[in-house]
Amino acid sequence: MFNPSNETHFSVQIQGLQHDFQVLGFTGTEAISTPYQFSIELVSETPDFDLGQLLHRQVFLAFDPAGNGIHGQVYQVSQGDSGKRLHRYAMVLVPHVAYLQHSSDQRIFQNLTVEQIISQVLEAHGILGTAYRFDLGPTVYPKRVYCVQYDETDLHFIQRLCEEEGIHYHFEHSPDGHLMVFADDQTFFRKLEKPTPYQQDSGMVADEPVIKSFALRMEARTQRTTRRDYNFEKPRLLLEADESPLNNGAEPDLEDYAYPAGVYDRDRCRHLSQRALERHRADYALVEGRGDDPQLCSGYFLRLSDHPRSEWNDLWLLTSLVHEGKQPQVLEEHITSDTTANAEDFHQGYRNRFTATPWDVFFRPSRIHMKPKVLGNQTAVVTGPAGEEIHCDEYGRVKVQFHWDRLGQGNDKSSCWLRLSSTWAGKRYGSVVIPRIGMEVLVSFFEGDPDQPIISGCLYHKRHNTAYVLPANKTRSSFKTLSSPGGGGFNELRIEDKKGEEQIFIHAARDWDQHIKHDQNITVGNERHDAVTANSYSEFKAQEQITIDLARKVEAKASDHLSVSQTQHIKAGTALLTRAGREVHLYAGDKVVAEAAIELTAKAGGSFLKLDPSGISMVGPTIRINAGGKPGKGSGIYVLGAEIPGLADVVAAGAILNSRKANALQAVPAPVKALIEEEEEEEELEQRNITLRVGVFFDGTGNNRSNSEQAANCRAQDVNLTDMGEDIQAFCEEHGFDSKGNPPDDSYGNDVSNIARLYKLYPDDVSNFISGKDIAYLSVYIEGIGTSSGEDDSIYAQGTGQGEQGVLARVEQAPEEILRGVRQISELNSDIKINKIIFDLFGFSRGAAAARHFANEIAKGHHSVLSKGIPSEMAVFSRTFDWGEKANVSINYIGLFDTVAAIVDPLAGDFSGHNKINTGVNLYLAPRIASRIVQLVAKDEYRYNFSLNSAGAADIVLPGAHSDLGGGYLPNATERVLLSKPQRSLVSQHTPITAAPSYLYAQETMVELEDRFRPYKLPLQVHAWEVQAERFAKGDRFKGRYVYAAPSSERHVSSDLALVYFRIMRELAVQNRVPFNEVDQGDPTLVLPTELEAISGKLTAYALGQATVSNLTSEEIALLYQRYIHMSANWNAAKGWNNSSLDVVFINRPADNYKRVVYKNE
């Protein structure tokens, strides 16, 4: 045994093993977020330890008698040279978690936090909750919906997750074990028990452990981190966040930009961006030191003392250490101390080298363990719940079972939802084919990320064969489905390209609906065969023309019913032959004329009457003239009315939208005795004729009531989107609102117009029973040009007034909306018949143009869009209702706000809305087209693109710009406008911006504009900005910049003037029998400011004809200009393109000399 008189400092304790090991020396490395490793040299007098028994045992290596040391498991053990008495052994100690580098897996974790995932991995290896701890700060780590360990070891996986989140780990050691501590904040690092003094290394042995070297270096690091991502559920939400350190002074802008960030919301993006910045800067200030204090351990704060630089006597986080210890006295008893004067020539004792960072610099582990990428594609099988054949979510996503997934159960929990690649995917259009459960699919991965799979196609395999045997049918292309659930039927489109057998085959397992909005042309080169098992229904709302070159053969095996509302003409080239088995009965309400050029014969039995050029021949056993008797009686006509066919489905394939049940809007198959007038009279008595008052409200370009109301919360005063709920925040950001609620330049950024306000005042009976009344009301709102509720605006329609959201399209939409309302009224009131319709029409801007065109459509009678869209033959109308009769259809009132048609038709060579061409739109209002026409005209509208379409004597000119009359401006908005076209000049880098020629020119222009804008009392100033010049001639060393400048103004403007004109239009309409309800005085959005009440009274009296002039005082006029009348004519370019030299982008530019062009009512 060893001589106990020779003192040793290092020792090992091996759990569950008696031994006589002595530590000869050791080296070890440890660092935060890295498994440590210590190599120990041992000697023993025992020559034959069972090395297998040593492997994996728990060992504590003590650095000193005070208990400082490390605990680990024997990862490697070996036996070396043997002497006469002592035998050398070596072992390597690591933490238990280091073993996980030898275990790899491919598996899926779902809806778990990182903490839960790591816990599962650790505990699967026997590292239970007593061997690790999570000390996480206030940060809430979201559950990962889908997290894949793919082609990586368990240790790599754990370290990767920690690095992605900015979570670090370190170890706490004791003789009984080591505890793995996961943390994310500096406060979870412990302090060492006692301070360690600094003592410069002099080669002398100190009396106590000291720090012998302590050197600080600072190094350039990333100054800004930006993270961006995309969330398909919020496609317009910009998921981007950037972080930079506070007080970074004049340091260079060094940015780390990364996409994708792997986030789905803004908060998460900001969090990861902040963690990335902290990671980059974790070691920008780094200490490298040496010492001999055995208490030092990574993940602890070193308390430095006695350093001559006093501010360094502080806490320093130990981030890594290299330990080294030697005690050769276990071999040679006479060696008791280090006898070497050179400290680098280390022979005995303990020493360490370390790195450390300031205590207040967050430690984040470096991104060393990157996520493995999936190279190429994989295949998988679509899964879902038991009993289902198709399992998808609202986006058409499905779940799959990967072939490598050993834990998946092949059900709806097997994976995340996988999006499906489609050949076409637009807003409510495109192609959708959902892979079904059991299908094999081809899976790709965004950016090679195993956490982001996407299905790119489907694959046939041995058990899922093609619809037709290959290669026998290699010329056949098909799309064939299978009825679900249960199968048994299919739909198919098949194309055969085999020469001489070409065919297109369509099979519908049940219904086949076709919807063609215009023409259908069919040409058959040979024969056509139609076989219908049950009934066939056809309805032609205009003419039916059929030409047959050869014979026509029709066989009705039961009865044949033909009902002709007016006259029937039959022409036979040779003969018209009719044969009835029992009876031919002809009846005419007035007369029957039978005419023949040569002979007319009536024959019954053996008697006959013949008329020919020679005379009249009557032959019979007895001929009676005025001899009494009675005429023969026919059976009468019994005609079955044709049933109106069901409409082709335009929503859900296979469903019948209009079932063939009797209702007020559909013809009912019932026998009608044409000769029994009493029954017809009884039927009429059961119905009640009413008058329908219809108010149609055409909103202006860029105005949409629904969009404005939905976005009201986004633009509330003092709004901060970051404080809103996530759904509201996402809606606002999706529709262009910034974090402070500043609105976009579209229908979501506008307030409701006066058209929308008036629409809400018009009575509506779509949900009411109207028993006992002879009048019903219907209010119809038509969305503004270029807008659709809940959808993006159409730039094309707003720019041209054409397209699917253009003026003519809105006119065609009106009958559809009216028909929808009529149906609703009729369903609740089946006893009514509409005998008369009275229209009240309202419109603003291009909506006013639509209202005028619609008025002319009403005047067309039978040829109008109303007659085509709502046929008078519908059962809801009385028998006498006729679209062409003024007694049945009339226009009471047309109320317009500032008509601006501005139709642009590039295909016809018309590229400007400034002119009066307005292709296809009829703006002329004839004097008697309505009982009263009123147009409120904006006196202060001067824009080039807003030429007025006058209504002649109906015009009432009132102060304000276009939308001051029609509404839509936001309340109390800040108006920032350029008052002239921006000018540009090129200057050097050193020229002050105020010395640029463009700036000086803007100053001169500002003086010239002062007179024009004096009524507004605008605070004029020059607005200037600069852009670095990019291109110069080769060899030109001149570096310059472009300075743009223009006079500008900024002020707060209220939208409340529109409320005055809302009231004026209502009063004018009520005077002319429009049934508007009263204005809700309790609605805060409709309350007039006190200072406008007197002005409103004077303008109302003027508009109503009670005063010849407005009688506004100079103070009242000044008030309107300074606080209420917007400067609609300005030089703000569309989409912020103020640097452009093209006039066309300045859509609000003023007309020449600020004089609006007015086109006559024609």
Helices and strands as residue ranges (DSSP letters): E 11-14, E 22-31, E 34-44, H 51-54, E 58-62, E 69-82, E 87-94, G 96-102, E 104-109, H 114-124, E 132-135, E 147-153, H 154-165, E 168-174, E 177-183, G 186-188, E 190-191, E 196-197, E 211-218, E 224-229, E 239-243, E 255-258, H 266-280, E 285-291, E 300-305, G 310-312, E 315-326, G 328-330, E 349-358, E 378-383, E 399-402, E 419-420, E 425-426, E 429-430, E 440-445, G 446-448, E 453-459, E 476-480, E 492-496, E 503-507, E 600-604, E 607-612, E 615-619, E 638-640, E 671-673, H 677-685, E 688-698, H 705-710, G 712-715, G 721-723, H 726-734, G 747-749, H 754-761, E 775-782, H 795-800, H 807-828, E 832-844, H 846-859, G 861-863, H 865-869, E 889-897, G 906-908, E 932-938, E 948-949, G 952-954, E 955-958, H 962-966, E 973-978, E 983-988, G 993-995, H 997-1009, G 1014-1016, E 1020-1028, E 1040-1053, H 1057-1071, G 1084-1086, H 1090-1103, H 1114-1123, G 1134-1136, G 1143-1145, G 1152-1154, E 1158-1159
